[in-house]
Amino acid sequence: IGVVHTGGVYMLLYNALPKLSTPLAAVLLFFYPATAIVVDAIVYGHRLGLAQYGGVGCILIASLGVTLKWGVRRHLSVSAT
């Protein structure tokens, strides 16, 4: 079952990557392992450690940052010399 589901996800994901922007592809590739950790905790009752909670939180915050375009904006200055 794992081979079929994982294979199906990889086929869909890697066929879609060329059509996605780089930031969106990065968000999806990092979100996939975080989802696996959360599903493992819910389905199998696995207790997450502090590092896992922190990692999933960092992934979610980074995903929001990329999606909402947070960050430092750099402006090009043109000098009239």
N, C-alpha and C positions, 0 to 999 in steps of 0.2 A: 504494500500500500504506500509506504514511504517513497519508494522509487517512482511510482506512478505520479503521486502528487508533487514531489519535488521536481521530477522531470518536467511535468506539465507547467509548473510555475517558472522554471528556468527557461523553457521554450517560449512562453508568453513574454517573460521579462526581457530576454535577450533579443527577441524579435522586435520588441517595442523600443529598445534603447536608441537605435539610430534615429527614431522619429521624435525623441524627447530632447529638451534642452539639457545642457550639462548639469545645472543646479537641480532640476527636477529628477534627473536620473540618479544623482548623488543622494537625494532625499529618499528615494525609493529603495536604493541599495542598502542604506543604513537602517531604514525602517523595518526591513524584512527580518533581521536577527532580533530586533527588539520585540517584534510581534511574536516570534518563536519563543522567546523567554516568557512573555506574558501568558501565552497559550499554555506553555508547559506548567506554569504556576497554577493556572485555573483548572486545567483538565486533570493533571496528575497530582495536584495538591503540593507541589514542590514549594518549599519556603525559600523566598528570595533573600539574599544577603544585602547588606548595605551597599556594597559595590555594584550589585546588579540593579538595585533601585536607582542609584546614582547614574549608572550608565544609560539606563532607559530614559531617565529624566534629561540627561544631556542630549541624547538623540532627539527627543521630542522638542526640546528648546531650540536645538540647531535646525531641525526641520521647520519649525515655525519661523525662525529667523530667515531662512532661505526663501520660504514661501511668501512671507510678508515683506521681504526685501529690507530687513533690518541691516544696520551696519553703517560704516563711515562712507560718506559720499565724497568722492574726490572731484574737484572741479578743475578743469584745465584753464589756466590763465594765459592769455595771449598778451604779450608785451608789444607795445608799438614803438619799436626802436628803429 
